[in-house]
């Protein structure tokens, strides 16, 4: 999934052909255009995943291991509902 936007509280919005996701907690500083590949679920209750990250600034040459928390996964319509329910107005 490609990082396409920054959200509140350092969350990142990812998108691919299957849908969108909101992540947080990377040990790396991710930028627009970076790729995040979900590999394996580490902790189901915390929604913590082992991921591979490919940085756009390095022309996607190398892959880096990390762990991230998946806060949301779904389609764009569901994302709107998620953002409304988690954003302080």
ZAMARGU-4260 file (C-alpha; in steps of 0.2 Angstrom, whole numbers, plus 5000, padded with zeros to 4 digits):
<rodrens>
0) 5000/5000/5000 | 5006/5017/4996 | 5007/5032/5009 | 4995/5045/5001 | 4992/5057/5016
5) 4995/5062/5034 | 4981/5062/5046 | 4979/5068/5064 | 4990/5061/5078 | 5004/5056/5066
10) 4992/5043/5058 | 4996/5039/5039 | 4983/5035/5026 | 4988/5021/5014 | 4979/5016/4998
15) 4981/5002/4985 | 4969/4994/4972 | 4960/4984/4986 | 4956/4999/4997 | 4963/5011/5011
20) 4971/5009/5028 | 4976/5020/5042 | 4992/5015/5051 | 5002/5022/5066 | 5018/5018/5076
25) 5031/5015/5063 | 5049/5016/5069 | 5053/5025/5053 | 5048/5042/5047 | 5037/5038/5032
30) 5033/5050/5018 | 5020/5052/5004 | 5025/5039/4991 | 5033/5026/5002 | 5026/5008/5001
35) 5021/4998/5016 | 5018/4979/5014 | 5008/4970/5028 | 5017/4954/5031 | 5011/4945/5046
40) 4999/4949/5061 | 5009/4949/5077 | 4996/4954/5090 | 4978/4952/5085 | 4971/4962/5099
45) 4983/4977/5096 | 4981/4975/5077 | 5000/4975/5076 | 5008/4969/5060 | 5025/4965/5054
50) 5028/4975/5038 | 5041/4978/5025 | 5044/4997/5020 | 5051/5003/5003 | 5055/5022/5003
55) 5052/5032/4988 | 5066/5044/4992 | 5078/5029/4990 | 5069/5024/4973 | 5062/5009/4982
60) 5079/5000/4981 | 5079/4992/4998 | 5066/4985/5010 | 5066/4988/5028 | 5057/4978/5042
65) 5046/4987/5055 | 5030/4984/5065 | 5015/4995/5064 | 4998/4996/5071 | 4983/4995/5059
70) 4970/5007/5065 | 4958/5005/5050 | 4956/4995/5034 | 4942/4996/5022 | 4935/5006/5007
75) 4934/5025/5005 | 4916/5026/5011 | 4920/5017/5027 | 4935/5028/5029 | 4924/5043/5030
80) 4914/5035/5044 | 4930/5031/5053 | 4937/5048/5052 | 4921/5056/5058 | 4920/5045/5073
85) 4938/5047/5078 | 4941/5066/5074 | 4937/5079/5087 | 4926/5092/5080
</rodrens>
